[in-house]
Amino acid sequence: MKTALCAAAALSAILSAPALAQDARYEPRPMVEIASPDWADTAILYQLNTRQFTEEGTFRAAMERLEHIRDLGADVIWLMLIHPIGEEERKGTLGSPYSVADYRDVNPEFGTMEDFQAFVDRAHELGLKVILDWVANHSAWDNPLRDEHPDWYLRDWDGSFRPTPWWDWSDIIDFDYTQAGIREYMTDSMAFWVREVGVDGFRADVAAYVPLDFWETAREELDAIKPVFMLAEAQMRDLHYRAFEASYAWDWNNTMHAIAHGRADATALYGYYAENESAWPREAMRMTYISNHDQNSWDGTQFERFGEMLEPAIVLSVTGDGLAMIYNGQEAGNEKRLEFFERDPIEWREHGIGDLYRSLFALKRENTALHNGAAGARMIQVENSVPQQIFSFVRQHEGEDADAVFVALNLSGETAVAEFPRSLHHGRYVDHASGEETEFGEGDALELEPWGWRVFVRQGAT
C-alpha cells in the first residue's frame, strides 16, 4: 500500500508541475543549408558536347548556336569538360575530355581562353547560365601535378599510380583526398572559373568518389564569390544537405529503360517515387533524363534505349518531380551513337522530338506546379484501374485557383482504358497538346493508345 501511495503522489507531482522547457537538441533543424541561386527553381539543363555540337567543334562555333538552346527553352548549359586532355595513355585520337591535363586552361581543340570567355559572355547576354563539368576524382597521367605533388595521388598495391579501380579508365590516375594540398588546389581551381570567368556552377563527375566534406567546403567557398548551382553525378541523398542542389536519378532512368524493354510494368516506378518523397529532402532536385554523353555513346541512342516509349518517357522526365535535362542532338532526332574519342558532329535538323521538348519546357517554366525542388508541387499518385499500364499523377499547389497538372501515361504497347476511383484529379483543365478544355468528374474514364500520353493543365490565377 505504501508503494502505491508513493507512486500516486509522484504522478500527481508530475502532472501539476509546470511544463518543461523544450530541449534544443530535439528542435527540428533545416535539412538543407545551402542557398541556391534565384534561377535554380526553374532551371532546365542542356548538356553541350563541344566536340560534337558543331561541324567546327569549337567554342566560337558553339556560341553561334546559343540562341537555338535559348529558343528550345533550356536555360542552363552544362558544358562537357573544356580542359586540355592528357597525351599519356590517351584513348583514341583526341582522348577523353575526362582526362584532365590542366584544370586552369582550355583545350586548344576547342579554342582559346578568350574564345571561352566570349562564349560565357554571350550566354549571359541571352539569359543563359553556364556550368562546367568538373573532375575532382582524378587527372590525366601527364598532368603536371603528378610530378610536382606525387603525394597527392593514390598508389596501387605495387606502389604505382592508380587509375580508378574496377573501371577501364586507364587514361587517368586517382587523387588522394587525405592530403590537404589537393583539396586546396582543387577548390582554388574551381573558384578561378567562377571568379575570373564568371561560370555559374559545376557538374561534378563521379561526385561520390570524392569525400563529402570536400564538396561541402568547396561549396561554401564558391558561394562566397557568388551563388552557384551544383549538380552531382551521384545518387546519394547526403550530397544535398550542404553541397549540391541536384543529383542523378539513375534509378528512375534504369526503371524507365526496363519498362520500355518489357522487363517491368508501370508499377515499377512506385518504388522510385516512394523513396524520392520519403527518403530525400524536398529541396533535392533529382535529374530525370533520357540521354547523356555516356548513355548515347556506350548504351545507345534515345531511340535504341526507349523505342516506342520514348515520348511518354520524355513527358515524365519533364512533368514529374525532378530536374529536366536534354543532351545535345536529342532535339534533332539524332540517330547515331556519337563517338567519344573522335570528332563526330551532330547532324542538325528539325524533328518532332525537338517540338515536344520545346512545348514541355515552356509548360515547366510557366506552370509553378512543375518547378524544381521545394518550389514545385508534390507529385501525388492518381489511382487508376489499370496500374500495370497507366501511370497517372497530379502536381498541384494548395488552393482551388493554384497551378496544377494531371498527367496520364500509357507505358505499354496495348490500348488502355483507365477508371479513377478517387477525386484528386477532378476539375477543369486544358489539354496541353490540343488546347481543348476538359473536365474530370466522378465516373469519368480515360482511354490511351499504346504508348500514349496526356497532360492536362490548370493555370492558376496570376
Backbone torsions as a table, in degrees:
resi	resn	phi	psi	omega
1	MET	NA	-42.5	-179.6
2	LYS	-60.1	-40.6	179.3
3	THR	-62.2	-41.9	-179.6
4	ALA	-64.6	-41.4	179.4
5	LEU	-63.6	-41.1	179.4
6	CYS	-63.4	-41.5	179.7
7	ALA	-64.0	-41.5	-179.6
8	ALA	-65.1	-40.2	179.1
9	ALA	-64.8	-40.8	179.7
10	ALA	-63.6	-42.3	180.0
11	LEU	-64.2	-41.0	179.5
12	SER	-62.1	-39.4	-179.8
13	ALA	-65.8	-39.9	179.8
14	ILE	-64.3	-45.2	-176.3
15	LEU	-67.7	-31.2	-177.4
16	SER	-90.1	-9.6	-177.9
17	ALA	-73.0	150.6	176.5
18	PRO	-62.9	150.5	-178.9
19	ALA	-59.9	137.3	178.7
20	LEU	-71.2	148.0	176.5
21	ALA	-65.3	144.3	179.2
22	GLN	-63.3	130.4	176.4
23	ASP	-72.8	120.9	-175.6
24	ALA	-60.5	-22.8	180.0
25	ARG	-62.9	-25.4	-173.5
26	TYR	-105.3	5.1	175.9
27	GLU	-75.1	137.7	-179.9
28	PRO	-59.0	141.4	176.7
29	ARG	-120.1	153.9	177.6
30	PRO	-61.8	133.6	177.3
31	MET	-73.2	-40.6	-176.6
32	VAL	-107.4	125.2	-173.6
33	GLU	-114.3	2.5	178.2
34	ILE	-87.0	151.9	177.4
35	ALA	-106.2	106.9	-178.2
36	SER	-73.8	152.6	173.7
37	PRO	-62.7	154.5	-175.2
38	ASP	-56.4	-34.0	-173.6
39	TRP	-80.1	-4.2	-176.0
40	ALA	-67.1	-29.8	-176.7
41	ASP	-60.4	-28.9	-177.3
42	THR	-117.4	14.6	-176.4
43	ALA	-63.0	137.1	172.3
44	ILE	-130.0	124.0	-171.0
45	LEU	-91.2	144.1	173.5
46	TYR	-127.9	112.8	178.6
47	GLN	-83.4	123.7	-176.5
48	LEU	-114.5	119.3	177.2
49	ASN	-97.9	98.0	-172.0
50	THR	-54.7	-38.9	-176.5
51	ARG	-60.7	-35.0	-173.9
52	GLN	-110.6	-5.8	-172.1
53	PHE	-69.3	-32.9	-179.9
54	THR	-135.0	167.5	176.4
55	GLU	-60.0	-38.6	-177.7
56	GLU	-77.3	-30.0	-179.1
57	GLY	67.1	40.3	-176.5
58	THR	-129.5	164.8	175.4
59	PHE	-61.6	-43.7	-177.2
60	ARG	-62.1	-42.9	179.0
61	ALA	-67.0	-41.5	178.6
62	ALA	-62.7	-36.4	-179.8
63	MET	-58.9	-33.0	-179.2
64	GLU	-71.6	-13.2	179.7
65	ARG	-107.9	11.4	-178.4
66	LEU	-65.7	-32.7	178.7
67	GLU	-64.6	-30.3	175.6
68	HIS	-60.1	-43.4	179.7
69	ILE	-66.0	-45.5	178.7
70	ARG	-59.0	-45.2	-176.7
71	ASP	-69.7	-24.4	175.2
72	LEU	-68.5	-28.2	178.9
73	GLY	110.8	-5.9	173.2
74	ALA	-78.4	153.1	-177.7
75	ASP	-138.2	1.4	175.5
76	VAL	-126.7	115.4	179.9
77	ILE	-90.9	116.6	171.2
78	TRP	-91.3	108.0	-175.3
79	LEU	-92.8	119.7	176.1
80	MET	-56.2	162.4	-172.9
81	LEU	-41.6	129.7	-177.8
82	ILE	-109.0	1.6	-170.6
83	HIS	-85.1	162.6	173.0
84	PRO	-56.3	144.3	-176.0
85	ILE	-104.5	140.0	-178.9
86	GLY	-63.3	150.3	176.3
87	GLU	-93.1	-38.7	-177.6
88	GLU	-68.2	129.9	-178.8
89	GLU	61.5	22.6	-177.8
90	ARG	-60.0	142.8	175.7
91	LYS	-97.7	132.9	179.5
92	GLY	67.0	-167.2	-177.9
93	THR	-76.0	-44.5	-173.3
94	LEU	-102.5	-14.2	176.4
95	GLY	84.0	168.2	178.1
96	SER	-85.2	131.9	175.4
97	PRO	-58.9	-18.1	-177.0
98	TYR	-87.9	7.9	172.5
99	SER	-105.5	89.0	-167.8
100	VAL	-88.0	124.2	179.4
101	ALA	-96.8	-17.8	179.9
102	ASP	-159.8	117.0	-175.9
103	TYR	-78.5	-7.8	-175.7
104	ARG	-121.5	28.3	178.3
105	ASP	-146.1	174.1	-179.2
106	VAL	-113.5	155.4	178.9
107	ASN	-67.8	119.3	-179.5
108	PRO	-60.7	-20.0	173.6
109	GLU	-56.7	-32.5	-175.7
110	PHE	-95.3	-18.6	-177.8
111	GLY	136.4	-156.3	-176.8
112	THR	-108.5	172.0	175.2
113	MET	-60.6	-36.6	177.9
114	GLU	-64.4	-38.7	177.2
115	ASP	-62.8	-42.4	-179.5
116	PHE	-67.0	-40.3	178.0
117	GLN	-61.0	-39.0	177.8
118	ALA	-63.5	-38.7	178.1
119	PHE	-61.2	-48.8	-179.0
120	VAL	-62.9	-44.0	-178.9
121	ASP	-62.3	-42.5	179.9
122	ARG	-66.9	-39.5	176.7
123	ALA	-58.8	-45.0	179.7
124	HIS	-64.4	-37.0	177.3
125	GLU	-60.6	-33.7	-178.4
126	LEU	-87.2	3.7	-179.6
127	GLY	82.2	15.6	179.0
128	LEU	-98.0	152.5	173.7
129	LYS	-106.7	158.2	-179.6
130	VAL	-129.3	121.8	172.0
131	ILE	-116.0	141.6	-177.0
132	LEU	-95.6	138.5	166.0
133	ASP	-63.2	140.1	-176.6
134	TRP	-139.9	131.5	-179.6
135	VAL	-112.7	97.5	178.5
136	ALA	-91.0	-17.4	-173.5
137	ASN	-74.6	-32.3	-171.4
138	HIS	-155.9	169.9	176.5
139	SER	-135.7	174.6	171.0
140	ALA	-65.7	156.4	176.4
141	TRP	-58.2	-38.7	-174.6
142	ASP	-99.5	21.5	167.5
143	ASN	-62.6	132.0	-178.3
144	PRO	-54.7	-22.2	179.5
145	LEU	-60.5	-28.8	-178.2
146	ARG	-61.1	-42.0	-178.7
147	ASP	-85.6	-34.1	-178.1
148	GLU	-76.1	-33.8	-177.3
149	HIS	-140.0	66.8	-178.3
150	PRO	-60.8	-23.3	179.5
151	ASP	-72.0	-9.8	178.4
152	TRP	-82.0	-1.1	-175.4
153	TYR	-114.6	148.6	174.5
154	LEU	-76.6	155.9	-179.5
155	ARG	-120.2	151.6	178.2
156	ASP	-83.8	-179.3	-177.7
157	TRP	-59.0	-26.7	-178.2
158	ASP	-98.9	9.7	177.8
159	GLY	89.6	-2.6	-179.2
160	SER	-84.1	161.1	174.5
161	PHE	-61.2	148.3	-167.6
162	ARG	-121.7	120.9	166.7
163	PRO	-66.3	163.2	176.8
164	THR	-55.1	123.3	-173.9
165	PRO	-66.1	149.9	173.6
166	TRP	78.2	-17.2	175.7
167	TRP	-96.5	169.4	178.5
168	ASP	-96.8	37.5	-176.9
169	TRP	-88.3	63.1	-174.8
170	SER	-72.4	-9.4	-177.5
171	ASP	-94.2	8.4	-179.5
172	ILE	-136.5	164.0	173.3
173	ILE	-133.4	148.0	-170.5
174	ASP	-86.4	143.1	172.4
175	PHE	-80.8	160.7	178.5
176	ASP	-112.2	104.2	-174.7
177	TYR	-84.0	11.5	166.2
178	THR	-81.9	-6.6	-179.6
179	GLN	-96.5	125.4	-178.6
180	ALA	-63.6	-32.2	-175.3
181	GLY	-60.8	-43.8	-178.2
182	ILE	-70.0	-32.9	177.0
183	ARG	-62.7	-46.0	-179.5
184	GLU	-65.9	-44.8	-179.4
185	TYR	-61.6	-45.1	-176.2
186	MET	-66.9	-42.5	178.3
187	THR	-63.9	-43.8	179.0
188	ASP	-63.1	-34.8	179.2
189	SER	-68.0	-42.2	176.2
190	MET	-63.5	-42.5	179.6
191	ALA	-61.9	-33.8	178.6
192	PHE	-56.5	-45.0	-176.3
193	TRP	-72.1	-29.7	176.8
194	VAL	-75.9	-46.9	-174.6
195	ARG	-75.2	-44.9	-171.9
196	GLU	-90.3	-31.4	-175.0
197	VAL	-108.6	-26.6	176.2
198	GLY	92.1	19.8	177.4
199	VAL	-65.8	161.3	-168.6
200	ASP	-107.1	5.6	178.7
201	GLY	154.3	-164.3	-172.7
202	PHE	-146.3	148.9	165.0
203	ARG	-105.6	117.9	-172.5
204	ALA	-92.6	112.9	178.3
205	ASP	-65.6	141.4	-177.7
206	VAL	31.9	57.0	-172.5
207	ALA	-59.5	-33.6	-177.2
208	ALA	-74.6	-10.2	176.9
209	TYR	-81.1	-7.6	179.8
210	VAL	-111.4	139.3	-176.7
211	PRO	-55.3	140.2	-177.0
212	LEU	-59.9	-38.8	-176.8
213	ASP	-66.6	-23.9	173.5
214	PHE	-63.8	-48.1	-178.3
215	TRP	-63.9	-37.6	-179.2
216	GLU	-66.0	-40.9	177.6
217	THR	-67.9	-43.2	179.3
218	ALA	-61.3	-42.1	-179.8
219	ARG	-60.8	-42.3	179.7
220	GLU	-61.5	-41.9	-178.7
221	GLU	-72.1	-35.5	178.2
222	LEU	-68.5	-42.5	180.0
223	ASP	-64.7	-22.6	176.4
224	ALA	-69.2	-21.5	176.3
225	ILE	-84.5	-53.8	172.4
226	LYS	-165.3	156.8	178.7
227	PRO	-61.5	128.5	-178.3
228	VAL	-115.2	166.6	176.5
229	PHE	-114.2	131.9	-175.4
230	MET	-126.3	127.3	177.0
231	LEU	-116.9	127.2	-179.1
232	ALA	-102.6	129.0	168.6
233	GLU	-79.6	81.6	-177.2
234	ALA	-169.3	160.8	172.3
235	GLN	-124.4	81.4	-173.9
236	MET	-146.2	117.1	-172.6
237	ARG	-58.0	-43.2	-171.2
238	ASP	-66.7	-16.9	175.9
239	LEU	-61.4	-22.9	-174.1
240	HIS	-82.7	-15.0	-172.0
241	TYR	-70.8	-44.1	-176.0
242	ARG	-139.8	16.5	-176.4
243	ALA	-136.0	-48.8	-169.8
244	PHE	-125.1	137.9	168.0
245	GLU	-72.3	-41.0	-165.9
246	ALA	-128.5	154.4	176.0
247	SER	-151.2	169.2	-177.3
248	TYR	-75.5	140.4	172.2
249	ALA	-101.1	68.8	-178.4
250	TRP	-59.6	-41.2	-178.1
251	ASP	-62.5	-37.5	177.3
252	TRP	-62.0	-49.2	-177.3
253	ASN	-62.8	-43.7	-179.3
254	ASN	-66.1	-38.6	179.0
255	THR	-66.1	-43.2	178.6
256	MET	-62.6	-38.3	178.3
257	HIS	-64.0	-41.5	179.6
258	ALA	-64.0	-40.7	178.5
259	ILE	-64.5	-44.1	-177.8
260	ALA	-60.5	-30.7	-177.1
261	HIS	-102.2	15.7	172.8
262	GLY	76.6	13.5	179.7
263	ARG	-92.1	-4.0	178.8
264	ALA	-158.6	166.1	175.3
265	ASP	-114.2	-175.6	-172.6
266	ALA	-60.0	-27.1	-178.9
267	THR	-68.2	-14.7	178.1
268	ALA	-63.1	-21.1	178.9
269	LEU	-74.1	-17.8	-176.4
270	TYR	-59.9	-40.8	-178.8
271	GLY	-60.7	-43.7	180.0
272	TYR	-62.1	-50.4	-174.5
273	TYR	-71.4	-29.7	175.2
274	ALA	-63.7	-46.7	179.0
275	GLU	-67.0	-39.5	-179.2
276	ASN	-57.6	-40.4	-178.0
277	GLU	-81.9	-35.6	-171.6
278	SER	-93.3	-27.5	-172.4
279	ALA	-110.8	-9.1	-176.9
280	TRP	-115.0	147.5	177.4
281	PRO	-62.7	145.6	-178.5
282	ARG	-58.1	-31.2	-177.9
283	GLU	-72.4	-17.9	-174.5
284	ALA	-63.4	131.0	175.7
285	MET	-104.2	105.8	-177.9
286	ARG	-95.7	120.6	-171.4
287	MET	-74.0	113.3	176.3
288	THR	-100.6	122.6	-168.9
289	TYR	-146.3	159.1	179.9
290	ILE	-98.8	-37.5	-176.5
291	SER	-148.2	162.4	170.2
292	ASN	-156.3	-174.2	-175.0
293	HIS	-62.2	-39.8	179.9
294	ASP	-68.1	-51.2	-175.2
295	GLN	-65.8	-41.9	-179.9
296	ASN	-61.8	-44.9	-175.3
297	SER	-75.5	-37.9	-170.5
298	TRP	-107.6	-30.4	-174.4
299	ASP	-104.2	-27.9	-179.4
300	GLY	137.3	162.1	178.0
301	THR	-70.1	171.2	177.3
302	GLN	-59.3	-31.7	179.1
303	PHE	-73.3	-39.5	177.5
304	GLU	-65.5	-40.4	-173.4
305	ARG	-79.1	-32.2	-174.5
306	PHE	-120.0	-13.5	174.0
307	GLY	52.0	-133.1	-176.9
308	GLU	-69.0	-14.2	179.7
309	MET	-88.3	6.4	-174.0
310	LEU	-58.5	-47.9	-175.8
311	GLU	-62.7	-52.0	178.1
312	PRO	-62.9	-28.8	176.3
313	ALA	-65.3	-43.5	176.9
314	ILE	-61.5	-44.7	-179.2
315	VAL	-58.4	-45.9	-179.4
316	LEU	-67.5	-34.8	-179.8
317	SER	-63.2	-26.0	-177.5
318	VAL	-99.6	-38.4	-174.5
319	THR	-91.7	-20.8	178.2
320	GLY	-77.0	172.7	178.3
321	ASP	-64.7	118.9	180.0
322	GLY	157.7	174.7	177.2
323	LEU	-98.8	119.6	-175.9
324	ALA	-81.2	142.1	178.3
325	MET	-144.7	144.5	175.3
326	ILE	-127.4	139.3	177.4
327	TYR	-94.9	137.6	-174.7
328	ASN	-54.8	134.9	-178.3
329	GLY	101.5	-23.6	176.4
330	GLN	-56.6	-44.1	-176.1
331	GLU	-65.9	-19.3	177.7
332	ALA	-93.9	6.6	-177.0
333	GLY	63.4	38.6	-179.1
334	ASN	-55.6	125.3	-175.3
335	GLU	-107.0	10.0	-179.2
336	LYS	-121.6	152.8	172.4
337	ARG	-80.8	111.2	-176.7
338	LEU	-66.0	134.2	177.2
339	GLU	-59.2	143.6	-177.2
340	PHE	-93.6	-34.0	-174.7
341	PHE	-109.8	7.4	-177.8
342	GLU	-135.0	168.9	173.0
343	ARG	-75.0	133.5	-178.6
344	ASP	-157.7	72.5	-170.7
345	PRO	-60.9	146.3	175.2
346	ILE	-66.4	140.3	175.0
347	GLU	-93.9	102.2	-173.1
348	TRP	-78.7	140.6	177.2
349	ARG	-163.5	162.3	172.7
350	GLU	-76.1	141.2	-176.7
351	HIS	-152.8	151.7	-179.5
352	GLY	-61.9	-29.4	177.4
353	ILE	-63.2	-39.4	176.2
354	GLY	-62.9	-41.3	178.0
355	ASP	-61.8	-40.9	-179.9
356	LEU	-64.2	-48.2	178.3
357	TYR	-60.4	-43.2	-178.2
358	ARG	-59.4	-43.9	-179.9
359	SER	-65.8	-44.5	-178.3
360	LEU	-69.8	-38.2	177.8
361	PHE	-62.8	-39.9	178.0
362	ALA	-62.6	-41.8	178.4
363	LEU	-63.7	-44.2	-178.6
364	LYS	-60.5	-36.7	-179.1
365	ARG	-75.0	-37.4	-173.9
366	GLU	-80.3	-33.9	-174.1
367	ASN	-98.6	112.4	-172.8
368	THR	-63.7	-21.3	178.1
369	ALA	-63.1	-23.6	-177.0
370	LEU	-97.7	6.9	179.9
371	HIS	-67.9	169.1	-171.5
372	ASN	-81.9	150.5	171.8
373	GLY	56.7	-141.1	-176.9
374	ALA	-68.7	-16.2	178.5
375	ALA	-72.5	-25.4	178.9
376	GLY	-87.5	174.2	179.1
377	ALA	-89.7	152.0	175.9
378	ARG	-58.4	151.5	177.3
379	MET	-100.1	114.2	-173.7
380	ILE	-116.4	130.4	-179.6
381	GLN	-61.7	133.0	168.9
382	VAL	-102.3	108.1	-177.2
383	GLU	-63.5	140.8	177.2
384	ASN	-140.1	169.5	-171.8
385	SER	-80.8	-10.3	-179.5
386	VAL	-130.8	63.2	-172.3
387	PRO	-66.0	-22.9	177.9
388	GLN	-68.9	-21.5	-178.9
389	GLN	-106.9	-48.7	-172.5
390	ILE	-104.7	128.1	175.7
391	PHE	-106.5	120.5	-174.1
392	SER	-135.2	144.5	-177.6
393	PHE	-158.1	164.0	174.2
394	VAL	-123.6	141.9	166.1
395	ARG	-124.0	122.0	-173.9
396	GLN	-152.2	130.5	170.9
397	HIS	-73.6	160.4	-178.6
398	GLU	-66.3	144.0	178.6
399	GLY	108.8	141.9	-177.4
400	GLU	-64.4	-29.2	-177.1
401	ASP	-98.0	14.7	-176.3
402	ALA	-82.7	157.8	174.0
403	ASP	-59.7	143.0	179.9
404	ALA	-156.2	155.3	169.5
405	VAL	-136.4	145.7	172.4
406	PHE	-123.0	121.3	-173.1
407	VAL	-121.1	134.7	175.4
408	ALA	-132.8	126.8	-175.9
409	LEU	-125.7	128.2	173.8
410	ASN	-91.5	104.3	-177.7
411	LEU	-97.0	46.7	178.9
412	SER	-149.1	164.7	-179.6
413	GLY	-91.2	14.6	179.2
414	GLU	-121.6	145.3	173.4
415	THR	-58.7	139.4	-178.0
416	ALA	-134.9	140.2	175.4
417	VAL	-117.2	119.9	-176.8
418	ALA	-105.9	134.1	168.4
419	GLU	-108.2	149.2	-173.2
420	PHE	-122.4	111.2	-173.2
421	PRO	-74.4	-15.0	-175.8
422	ARG	-120.9	172.7	-166.8
423	SER	-105.7	8.7	-174.9
424	LEU	-52.7	-40.2	-173.5
425	HIS	-90.4	1.7	-175.1
426	HIS	-63.9	146.4	178.1
427	GLY	137.4	-175.5	-178.2
428	ARG	-99.0	136.5	-179.5
429	TYR	-138.3	172.5	168.7
430	VAL	-116.2	129.6	175.7
431	ASP	-66.4	119.3	-173.5
432	HIS	-62.2	-35.3	-176.9
433	ALA	-78.3	-42.4	-174.2
434	SER	-98.4	-21.4	-176.3
435	GLY	81.2	2.9	-178.6
436	GLU	-81.6	144.2	176.2
437	GLU	-76.4	140.4	-177.3
438	THR	-139.6	142.6	176.5
439	GLU	-126.3	135.2	177.5
440	PHE	-112.1	134.0	177.3
441	GLY	-144.9	-168.6	-176.4
442	GLU	-62.3	131.9	176.6
443	GLY	86.6	-7.0	180.0
444	ASP	-71.4	142.6	177.3
445	ALA	-120.9	164.7	-178.5
446	LEU	-135.0	126.8	178.3
447	GLU	-103.8	132.1	179.4
448	LEU	-125.8	132.5	176.1
449	GLU	-68.2	166.5	177.5
450	PRO	-52.8	129.0	-179.4
451	TRP	59.6	24.5	-179.6
452	GLY	-83.3	164.7	180.0
453	TRP	-151.2	151.8	175.2
454	ARG	-140.0	138.0	174.7
455	VAL	-123.7	118.4	179.9
456	PHE	-108.7	133.2	-169.4
457	VAL	-121.6	136.6	168.7
458	ARG	-123.1	116.8	-179.8
459	GLN	-93.4	119.0	-177.0
460	GLY	-71.8	173.9	178.9
461	ALA	-65.4	138.0	-179.2
462	THR	-104.6	NA	NA
